[in-house]
Amino acid sequence: MAQSARDAKLETRSARLRLPSGRRYFRRIGDGISLVYRRTGEGFGTWSVKLATPAGKYVVRAIGPADDYLDADGSTVLSFYQAQEKARLVSESAKKDSGLVRKPLTISEAASRYLIWFRAHRRSFRETDLTIQAHILPELGDFLVDSISSTQIRTWLDNLAVKPARIRVSRFAKDLQYRAAAETSDEKRARRASANRILTVLKAILNRAFHEGLATDDTAWRKVKPFAKADQPRIRFLTDSEAIRLVNVCPPDLRALVRAALLTGARYGELVSIRAHDVNLRTAQIYIAQAKSDKPRHIPLNAEGVRLFSDLLVGKTGASLIFVRGNSAPWGKSHQIRPLLKACEAAKIDPPIAFHELRHTYASHLAQAGVDILSISKLLGHADTRITSRHYAHLADRTLADAVTRLPNFNCDRRAVVIEAPQVVEVR
């Protein structure tokens, strides 16, 4: 049964009688269905239902009087919630009469519809498609969206968290390959974090179906919560000396990328997409047009950053890519992995870092320098400060410790001196 809608203006007779008469009041109770209340003069109000038609128009049908003065009986006099039930029955009857009875939707069908929408409105289509094909459809694809339960989704999520991670192989490989089962606490945390991300994709599929009116209730998946404290890995970042050693051993093309990451905190994909017209040396800023969040941003440059981009701009104009490989070809999706691994070995950075940890280095050094979390969040392009705080707030502890040293000395560590009142001697 669909969940009843709430409305403080309509759900009680006392609230309805305070409303001006003659006006219609609408409350959406489903996709293409609205409950309508109207009272004329001093009489009782009436309930109607407003239905959307396949042609994009609306029809309004009366469903009965409201319980403004008489007690509701569910038949001839209707309360707010009884009116909702009857409105839904009228809606289903109208669909049957017009031949629009909805066929039960499987999660596999919902996923196909979601991917069509995702390709048009989001990025990372291939990764999302792979996640759906590998982790969602094999176990849940045949379930009906309207009949899957919270318990079934929770069981699937729990199994994901203990299942060994898959090794990415060619799409033409016949057999799937898996890593060793998680043993350490951090490995288990990582598996729970991965399960949480897959759950997010499943919920996005089901929510899209619900908002399109292809599911009657979203309670089953809303009740399933992700694993707590799964997305709190230890953040790895380079010290000053490690960063300098790494920059010095990199080949020229990689060195430019590494320096830019350390000076801007931009992601690899953002950096390799920067073009000459995205750099403004006059205002000391670079423009990130292709951001992960789909929200472009400007990143300010310090003096070293201005010198770096000034050198990189030589001979480049307009739409020329700022960062190219040694053979003048663009940097591809994974072209940085092996060169960075070799550079880490040469710089004796063990374990070696991934490129994204240069972004962590940028943010971590800002936090340690006393920069507030909100500013760091904006520089990184985070939607809000929650992720920023989770990763970097603890690094401000040293800054806080330094801050309290600025308090004045109250001599609290000295032994207190008690001044006694002089004795008064009475002389006779």
N, C-alpha and C positions, 0 to 999 in steps of 0.2 A: 504494500500500500504506500502511496506517495506520502511524503511528510507534509503535514498541514502547515500552511503559511501563518505567520503572526502579523498582526497589525493593530497597534494601540488605538487607532481611531475607529476601528470597525468591530473588534472582537467582543465588545460589551455593549449592552443597550444604553447604558448611561453615557458612554463615549459617543455613540452614534447620535443620540438626542441632542448633544451639544453642537453637532455639525449644522451649518446653515442648510436650510431646506432648498430644494430645487436643483441642487448640483449633483453631479454623478461623481462617485468616488471609486477608484479602480485599485485592485490589488492583484498583481500577477501571481498566479498559483501554479503555473506550468508553462511549458513552451507553447506559445500561441494561445494560451488560455488566461483570461483575467476575470476575476469576480467583480461585479459592479453593484454598488449600493446607491439607492436614490430615495429620498423622502420628499413628498410634496405637501405643502401647507403644514397643518398640525396632525396629519394622519401618520400611519405607520409607514415604514420604508419597505422597499421591495428589493429582492435580489435578482440579478440577471447574470448571464455569462456572455462574455465577448470572445468569439472564436476567430482565429485566423483561417482563411481558406487557401487552398493551393494556388489560387490566382493572385494571391497577395492582398486580398481584400479582407474585410471583417464582417461578421454577422453577430447580432445581439439577440439572445433568446431569454425570455423571462423564465425564472425557475421557482419563484414563490415569495410570499411575504416574510419580512424579518420579524424576529421576536422582540420588537420594540416595546409592545404593551402586553402581549400574550406570551405565555410560556411556550417554548419550542417543543414540538412533538416529532420532529424529523420528517413530517409529511406535509401537513398544511401550513405549519409555521416553522421557520428554519432559523437556527442559530448561525453564527458566523462559520463555525466549523462544519455544521450540517450542510450549509449552502455550498461550501467547497466540495464536499463529497458529491453532492448532486450535480454541481457544475462539471466535475470530471466525468460523471456518468453521461451527461448530455454530450460532452465532447467525444467520448468513445462511441456513442450512438451515432453522432454525426459522421464520424470517420467510417463506420461500418456502412452507413447509408451511401456514402460517396465512394466506397471501395478503397478507402485509404487505411485499412487496418495494417498496423505496423508489423512486419515480419520480425521475429526474435533475432537479435543481432549477436553474433559470436564475437569474442575478443579478437579473433583473427580478422574478421571483417571490419571491426572498429579500428584496428591497427592500420589496415589498408587506407581507410578514409583519413586517418590522422596523418599518415605519411604524405598524402596528397596535399593536405593543408600545410604540413611542416615544410615541404619543398618550396612552397610559395611564400612562406612568411618567416622562416628561420634559416639558420646556417647549420653546419655540421650534419647534413642530411645523411651522408654515408655512415657516420659513426652511430647515429640514432637508428638507422635501418639495421645495421649489424647487431646492435644491442637487442632490438626487437626479435630478429631472426634467431639469434643465438640463445637468448635467455628467457624470453616471454612466450613466444608462440609454441615451442616444443612442449611446455608444461601446461599452458593456460589457453592456447589458441582455440580449442574446441568448446570452452566454457561459454555460456550465454552471459552477456553483460548484465542482464536483469536478474540472473539467478545465482551468480557467484557470491560466495559468502566471505565474511571477514576471516573466518577460520581457514578457509582454503587459501586466501591470499597470504595470511600470516604463515601458514605451513610452507608455502612456496618460498617466502622471504627467508624463513629460517634455514631451509635447505640451501638456498643460494649462499648464505653466510658461511656454511661449513664445507661447501663444495670447492675443490681445488680450482685455482684460476686456470682459465684456458690459455694455451699458447697460440698466438696468432700465426696461422699458416695460410698457404695459398687457398683460395676459394675452391680450387679444383682438387684439393687433397681429399682422399677418401675417408681417412680416419682422423678423428679429433685428438689433439694432444693436450695434456694437462700438466701443470707444474705440481711439485710435491705439496702435500697437504700442509696447511698453515700450522705451525707449531709454537712460535714465539707469540707473546702478547701483542706485539706490534703487527705481526703477520695476520693474526686473527682480527685485529682492529681494522686492518686494510681490507680484509674480506667483507667485514660488516659495512664499511664505507662504500665498497663497490656494490653491495646488495642494496644499500640505500639509494644509490644513483639509478640503479635499474628500477627500483620501486617508483622513483620519480617519473621515469618514462612511462611505466604502466599507468600511474595515476593520470598523467597527461592524456594518454589515449582514452581512458574511461571518462575523464572530465570533458573532453571534446565531444564524445558521444552524448553525454548528459546535456551539455549546453546546446547541442543540435536537436534535442528532443528525441533522441534515439534510445534513451534510458530513462526509466521512470524514477529512479532513486539513486543517490550517490553515497548512501550511508555505509555500505559494505566496505568500500575502499577508504572512505574518510576516517573510519575507526582504526585503520591499520597505521600505526605510527612507526617511523624509522627507528633503527637502533640508536640509542642515546650515546653520546660521546664517542662516536665512531670517526668523526671528521676532525680529530685533534692530533695529527701526527706531529712528531718533533720536527720543527722547521730547521732545515740545514741552510747555513749561509756562510760565505767566505769571510775570513778576517782580512784586514787591510793587506797584510803581507801575502796571503794566499791569492788575493785578487791581483796584486802586482805581478806575482810570479806567473799566474795564468796568462795575463795579458802579454807578458814578455815572450812566452814560448809559442804563442799562437801564430800561424801563418797570417800574412797581411789581410786576406779577405775575412777570415774568422776573427782576427783581432779587432777589426772595425765593428763587427757585430757584438762582440763581448764587451767592448768599451761602451758602446751605445746602450746595451742592456744595463750595465752598471750605473750609467749616468742618467737613465730615464725610467728604469723599471718597466719598460714596455715588454710585452710578450714577443716571442720569436716571430709568430705570424704577423704581428703588428709591425715589427721592425722591417721585415723583408718586403712589406707592402708600401713603405714610405717612398714617396716620389719627390722630386726636386721642389715642386710647387707646394709641398707640405711643410717645408722648412722656412721659417722666417727669422733670419739672423738679426733683423732690426729690433724685433720684440723679444728675441731669444726664446723662441718657442718652436715646437714641432707639433704638427696636427696629425692625430691618429684617426684616420677616416674609417678603417676597417677594424673596429674594436670588437672584442668577443661579445660584449653586451649589446651590440648594435647601437651604442650611444657614443658618437665621436667625441673626442676630448682633445684639449691642448695640454702639452706637457712643457713646463718651463725648463730652460737649460741654465746650468751654472757656467762659469767662465770656461772650464775645461770642456763642457759639452758644446759650447759655441765654437771653440777651436776645432773640435772633432768634426762637427757638421760643416764648418767652413771649409775644411780640407776635403771632405767627401763631396762637396758641391762643385769642386773644380771640374770644368768641362761638362757639367750636367745642367740641363734646363728643363722646364716644363714637366712632362710626364716621365722623365728618365728615372729609373729606379736608383735610389741612393746606395743600396747594398746589393752587390752582385758578387758572384764567385770569381775565382781567379781566372776562369776562362770566359769571363764577362756574361755568363749565363745567370738567370735568376736563381735565387736560393729556393729549393723545393721544400716540400713538407718535412722531410726527415734528413735533409742533406747535412744538417749541423751535427748529427748524433756522433758519427764516427770521428770526425775531426776534433770535436770537443773532448771525446774520450781519450784520444791520443795526446791532446794538449794537457789534460789532467794528469796523465801518466808522466809526461815530461816535467810538469811542474810539481810532481810528487804530492798531488792532492788525492788522498785516499780516505774513504772511498771517493771515486770520481763523482762529479756533480752532473745533473741534467741542466739544460739551458734555462729551465724555469727557475732554478735556484739562484740564478743571477738576479732575477726579479725579487726573490726573497732577500738577497743580499742588499739590494737598494733599499727596500722597505725597512729591513732590520736595522741598518745603520742610521736611517732617519729616526726610527723610534728611539734608538740609544742616544741620539743627539738631542732628544727632548722635543721632537716635532709631535704635535698632537695627532691623535688617531684620525680625526675627521680630515685633516689635511692629507695624511698618508692615504686615506681611502679615496679621496678625490684624485690624487696623483696616480693611483693605481687603476682608476676607472671602476672601482667597486660600486655596486648599486646602493649600498648603505655601509654602515660601519661594523656590522655584525661579523662578517668574514675577517675584516681587518683586525678587529679586536681579538678574535679567536686566535689569530696567528701571531700577532705582534705586540699585544698589550703587555705581556709579561716582560718584554724587553725594556719597558719603561721603568721597571723596578729600580734599576741602578740610577736612573734620572731622578726618581723620587727620593732615593737615599741621598743623592747629592743635594736635593732641594732642602731637606731638613737641616743640613749643615749650615744653612744661612740664617737659622734662628738665632736671636741674640742669646748671650750667655746670662742665664738667670742665677748662676752660682748655686744651682740646686744640689751639686755634689759636695758642697761645703757643709760642715756641721753648723746647725743653727745656733745663733747666739741669743740667749734669753735675757732680756733686760728686766731686772726685778724692780718693782716699785719701791721707793724709799720708805723705810719704816718711820712711823710717826710715834714719838715718845712723849707721853703726857708728863709735864713737869708740875709738881705740886709746890 
